[in-house]
Amino acid sequence: MLFGPSKALTERLRSLQTHLKAENPLLLEVVPTYLKMDKILYRMGLLSREESLATRIPWWPLISVLGTFSSGKSTFINTYIGESLQSTGNQAVDDKFTVICYGSTETRVLPGMALDADPRFPFYRMSEEIEQVASGEGRRIDAYLQLKTTTKPSHRGKIIIDSPGFDADDQRRSILRLTHHIIDLSDLVLVFFDARHPEPGAMHDTLQHLVAKTVLRPDASKFLYILNQIDTTAQEDNPEQVVGAWQRAIAQAGLISGRFYCIYNPKVSVPIADPALRQRFESKRDQDLAAIHTRMSEVEVQRRYRIVSVLEAVANEIEQEMVPTLHTALQRWRKLTMMGDAAGMILMGILMGGSAHLLGITGFDTAEQWGETHRFEALGIAILLLAGAISGHYTLRDWAARYIAAQLPERTGPFDLGLRRAFLRNVRLLRSVLQTTPAGWGGGTRHRLQKLRHAAAAHIQHLNDLYTDPSGRRFRAEPVALREETASPQEKESQGHRKNPSATSPSP
């Protein structure tokens, strides 16, 4: 199929649908809409036939835990799950991204390849991404990723990612690429800081990556900033000063609004002798932990909405970003090619004039006489000139295409659409240089995008019907049904009389 997925991708998508049918049937009806969006992207060249939007997103709720070294990320995860899965310590004890999901049999540790080859997980085909930023590292996927399973029922239906401790000064580019990747995919991002760190202002580079680059995102509300191990500040003369210093440091990085959480783990906390102070710390901890756990419990619903919203976001990106960028690039390509053609024609005219002068041709009369006496030579020169003009034109348009393509990003936007690939599809040999409307774009494509928007809106309305009841119909219907089930025989008979008065009224 020219504008369809490859056989290998078709098998992966079929496998995804099988898993969704068994584990998350509510999202199964969204997959065909994704496949229709894929066809538009194939036609425009924004996706290759080996790619699909459906494999660009995790279909299970995803929570990422980021933070500095020794900020208590792993301890928090272990406590939340109820099992010591992650190693803990004051130094960096794990240098891999760990994906934690439910397993029904036993706790296991699986290699990174298990994630790289499975489209259901957030690091599908990540080895290729790592290879692009660090040559040779893609083969070492197991050095970057691992998969752990837990049998705790509380973790069923969601995925947690524990990241290596973040130290921006010595981060490798591949680790940063993975970090940005999981931030894009996550439904909730917990960003941990260590309250024991004496100088939050000294962590400028780290704060830039963990805060400054996130506050301007359209999904900035999914980030929770957590000051962990706050119990250590109880020994300070003024513990509020420590919290205030961190809040100012984060505000300087750009976070001027939003919730800032203060927590600690009571199992490894520092004893607080003053009862009143201990009560104050415990109250704050319990309040903030409850708020964090509530957000974590809501990710399944948020994931369903986020998966549907991707369709609208991709449609907007095509219309507002991809098409204008491609149109501008094609205009530049046409301009460069036509300028080159004009320069070539001028050069050809100069060469022809010089050649005519050497042959003694000074006007039309002498040119006609020379042509009559040298017919075969004149025909050969005409053929050579035509071949040279055609060859020069295609050489120039190929050079202009490569020059402009090199300035375009290979992938762009939150969905890594192939802008460069789409441009190169528009400058193929048989496509006219005068045509600046991107390939695969037109009234028909606009109509299909609009239909996909309507389909996405219908999916959203279906979700709203599940989670909301503005008119209160379900609330009214459920008590009525309950009263009818629990009513005594006399009450049921009385209700029947009220519903059908003619059943007992005397005949006239």
N, C-alpha and C positions, 0 to 999 in steps of 0.2 A: 504494500500500500504506500503510495507516494507521500501522502500527508498523514500517516498514521504511525503508531509506535512500532518498534522492531519486535521480532518474535520473542526475543529474550525479555524485553520490557513488558510485553503483553503477558507473559507467564508470571512476572513479578507482580503485576497489577492484579492478575487473577488470584494470586496467593494472598495479596492484601485484602481483597474483597472477601475471600474465604475466612480470614482471621477476623475481619470486622463483623461478619455475619454471626460468628460464634461469640465474640467478645464485646462488640460495641455496635449492635445492629442499628442504633439510631443514626449513625453516620454513614451507613451503607448507601442510603439514597443520595448522598452528596457526591459519591465517586463518579457516577456518569456525568454529572455537571463538570467536574474537573476534567474528564476526558474530552468533553466538548471544547473547553478552554484550551486544552493541549493542541487540538487541531488548528485553532487559530494561530497559536504560537508556532506550530510547525510550518504553516503556510508563509508566515512572515520571516521564518528563519531564526526566531528568537529562542527556540529549543531545537536540539537535535533529536533524531528519532530514537536515541538511546535514553532520552530524558523525559520526565513527566513532572508536572507540578505536584502530583500526588505522592511522589517520592522525595519532594523537597521539604516536606513538613512531617513532624511526628504526629501520629494519629492518637496518641495516648497523652494524657495530661503530663506536663513537664515542669518540674521545679528545679532551678539551678541554684547552687550555693557557691558564691564567690567570696573572696576575702583575703586578707593578708595572712602571712605565716603566723601560726599559734593564736589565731583569733577564735578558736573553738568551734570551727565548722564541723569537724568530724564528730566531736562530742555531742554537738546539737543533733546531728543526724542519728547517731546511735541512740540517744535518748528518745527522739521522736519515733523511731522505728520500734524501739524496745529490744534491740539486739546489738551486740558489739561487732558490727561489720567493719568499721573503719578504724585504722590505727590512729592513736592520738598521742600528742606530745607537744612539748614547747618548741621543738625544732621542726623543720620540714620532714615529715615522715612518709609522705606519699607524693610522687612526682607525676602521677597519672590522673587523667580524668576518669572518674569511676561512675559508671551508670548503674544505678540500683533499681531493680524491679522485682516484682513478686514472682516466686517460683513455688509450685505446689508440692514438690518432693523434698528437697533439702537445700541448704545454703551452699552455693557454688561460686567459684571464681572462674570466669571464662575469659579467653584472650580478646584482644581488641578486634581481631578478625571477625568475631561474632557480631560486632556492631557494624563493621565496615561493609558487610555483605547482606545485611537485613534492612529492607526499606522501612520497616516499622519503627526502627530506632533512630535517634537524632543524629548519629554520626555515619549514616549510610554514605558509602563511597568517599569517606573523608580522606582516605589515603591519597586520592587524586588531588585534593585541595592542599594537603600538606606538601605534596611533591611540587606543586606550583610555587610555593613560597620558600621551600628548602629542598633543593635537589638531592635526591637519594634518600630523604627521610620518609617518603611514602611507603617504602618497603619495610620500615620499622614501626608499623602501626601499633604493634603490641607494646612498644615503649611509650606510647602516648595514651592508650585507651585500655580499659578493662571493664568487664561486665560482672556484676555481683547480683545474686538472687537471695531473697529472704522469704521465709515461709510465714511471716507475720501477716495475718489477714488485714490488718490496718493499712498495709501498703498496697493492697490489691487495687488495680485500676489507675495507678499513677507511677511516674518515673522520677527519680531524684538523681541529679548529677552533682557529685562532689568534685570540685576543681582543685588543682594543686594550689598551694599558697601563692599569692600574687605578690611579686616583687618586681615592679616595672623596670628597675635599673638593669636587671640581668635576664629579662625575659627573652626567650627565643621568639623569632617571628612566627614559627609554627604554633607555639603555645598561644600567642596572641590571636592567631587566626582561629584556633579552636574556641577560645574564649568569646570572641565576637560572634562566632557561629551559634553557640548555645544561647547567647543573649538574644539573638534574633528569633530563635525557635521557642524560647521558654514562655510559659504562661505566667510564671512568677519567678522573680530573681531576688534571692536573699543575699545582701551584701554585708559581710561581717567585718567589724573592726575590733581591735583589741584595746580594751580600756586601760590595760597596763602599759601601753606604749607611752613613753613620757612626753614626746613632742609630736603631736599630730600635725603641726605645721611643717615638720621636716619631711613628711610623706607626700610632698607635692606631686611627684610623678605618678605615684600610685593613685592618689585621689583624682588626678586628671583622667586616668583610664577607667576607674571604677565609678566616678561620679560625673565629671565634666562632660564625658562623651555620652552620657545617658540622659541627662536632664532635658535635652532638646528633642528627644525621640517622641514620636506621636503616642507610643505606648509606655511613656515614662511612669505611669501609675502602677505598673507591674513590679517596680523596684521597691524593695523594703530595705532601709538602711538600719543596721543593727549594731549597737555598741555592746559587745559581749564582755562577760567577766567583770561586770560593773561592781560586784561585791568587793573587789580589791580597792576601790576608792573609799570604802568605809573607814579605812585607816587614816585617810587624809583629814586635815583640819576642816576643809571645806570641799566635800565631795561634789557639790554642784559646780565647782570651778572646773573639774575634770570634764564633766559632761558639757559644760559651756564651751570649753576649749575645742572639743571635737565638733560641736555644732557650728562654731565659727569657722573651723577649718573646712568643713563640708560646704558651708555657705559660700566661702571664698572660691570653692570649686564650681559653684553655680547652683547648688541646691538651696534655694531661698524659701521653699515651701515644701510641704509634705511631712510625713510622720517619721520621727526618729525614735527607734525602740531601744530600751535599755533592759538587758536580761543577764542572768547568770544561771549556772547549773547548781542546784542545791547539793548535789552529791559530791561535788568537788569544790565547794565554795569555801571562802575564808570565814572563820567564825567571827560573828559580830557580837561583842559583849553587851553593848547598850541595847536593852529590850526595845526602847522606842525607835531607835535607829534601825534595828533589825526588822521591826514591823513595817517601817516605811519602805525599806529596800524590798522586803518580801511582797508587799502590796504592789509596788511598781513592777516587780518581776512578773508576778502572776497576771497582772492586767495586760502587760505587753505580750507575754507568752500566749495568752488566750487570744489576743488579736492576731498574732502571727499564725497560730494554729487554725484559726477561723479562715484566714486567707488561703492557707494551704488546703483546707478541706473544700474550698470552692473552685479549685482549678479544673475539675472535671467539667463543670458547667461552662466555665470560661473557655476551655479548650474547644468545646462544641461550637460556641459562637465564633471563636477565632478562626476555626477551620472554614466556616462558611464565609466569614468576612474577607478571607483571602481572595475569593472570586471577585468581589467588588474592587479590592485593592489592585489586583492584577489588571482588571479592565481599565481602571483609572490610570495605571502606570503605562499601559499601551497607548492610550489616547493622549495623555498629557505629557509623557516623557519620551517614550520610544519613537512614536511617529514623528513628532517635531524634530527630534534629534536626527533621525534618519533622513528626513526631508532636508534639513540644513546640510548634512554631510553630502547628500546627493547633489545639492545645488553647488557646493564647493567642488565636487568631482567634475560636474559638467563645466563649470567655469574654468578650472585648470585644464581640462581636456581641450576646450574650445580655444583657450589662449595658446596652448601648444600647437593646435591645428593652424591657427592664424600665423604663428611664428614659422611653422613649417612651410606654409604656402608662400610667405614672403621669401624665405630662404630658397625655395624651389624656383620662384620667379627670378631671383638674382642669378641662380645657376643657369637657368634657361637663357636669360639675357646674355650672360657671359659666353655661353656656348654658341649662341647665334652670332655674336660678334666675331668669334674665332672662325666660324664657318662663312663669314662674309655676308650674313643676312642682315640687311639694314632696314627692311620694311616688309609690308605684306606681299608686295609683288615679288621680291626676291625670295621670300619664304615660300610662296606658292611655286615658284620655279624650282626651288631646291626640293620641295616635296614631290614634284612630278618626276624629277630625275633620280630621286633617292627614295622611292616608295617604301621599299622593305626596311630601310634604315629609319624612316619616319615612323612606320608602324611599330618597330621595335622600341624606339624612343618613347612613343605614346604608352606602350604596354609597361615599360619600365617606370615611367612617371606615375601611372595609375597604381601599379603594384607598390611603388615606394610610398605613395600617398596613403594607401590602405594600411600598409605595414606600419608606417609612422603613426597613423591615427590610433591603431590598436596598441602599439607600444606606449604611446603617450597616455591613453586611457588606463592601461594596466599600471603604469608607473603612478599616475594620479590616484588610482584606487588603493594601491599599496601604501602610498604616502599618507592618505587620509585614514585608512584602516589602522595604521600604526598609532594614530593619535586617539583612537577610540578604545575604551576599556573592553577587555574580552568579555567580562561579565559585569553587570551593573544592577543597582537597585536591591531592595530587600529580598528579591526572589532570584537573584543571579541570572537575569535574562541575558542571552548572548547577543549583545548589541553589535559587536564586530562581525559575528557570523551573519547576522541579518543584513548588515551593510554589504558584505561580500556577495551575498545572494543577489543583491540588487545591481551588481556591476559585472554580472556574468557576460560571456561573449555575445550572446544573441539579444541582450537587453540594450535598448537604445539609450544613448547618452542624454537625449532630450527628455527622457521620462524621469521625473523627480518624485513621483508618487511611490512610496515604498511598495515592494512586491507583497502581495497578499492583503493589501489594504484598500478599502473602497467602501461603497455604500452597503454591499452585502456583508462585509465584515462588521461594519457599524451596527447593522441590524442584528447580527448574531451576538455581538457583545451586549446589546440591549436586552435580548432574550435571556442571556446568561445573568444579567443583573436582575431581571424579573424572577428567574429561578432562584437566585441567591436570596432575594427578598422573601420568596415563598418558604425557603428553608428556615429563615429567621422567624417568620410567623409561626411555623410549626414548632420551633423551639419555645417561642413565647407562649404558645398554647399549653405546652407542657409545664412551664415554670411560673406562669402568671394566670390570673383570673380576674381581670379588671371589673367585670360585671358581678362577680360573686356567684355565678351560676352553680359552680361545683360546690361552693359552700352551702347554698340553699338546697341543692339536690341531695347531698349526703345526709343532712339531718332528717329530711323527709323520709328517705329510704330507711334510715336507722329507726325512726319512730314507727314506721309500718312493720318493721321486722320484730320490734320489741313490744308492740301493742298487745293488750289482752284481747280475747275473742269478742268481748262486749264492745271494746273500743273500735276494733276492726269493723264490726257490724254497724256501729254508729257512723264511722267514716264512710262506709259504703252507702249508707242512707243519704249522707250529705252530698256524695258524688252523684247519686242517681235517685232523686226524690220520687220519681214516678214509679219506682219499684215497689213502694209501700203505700202510695196514695190511692184512695178508693177510685174506682172507675166512675165516670160521670153517668 
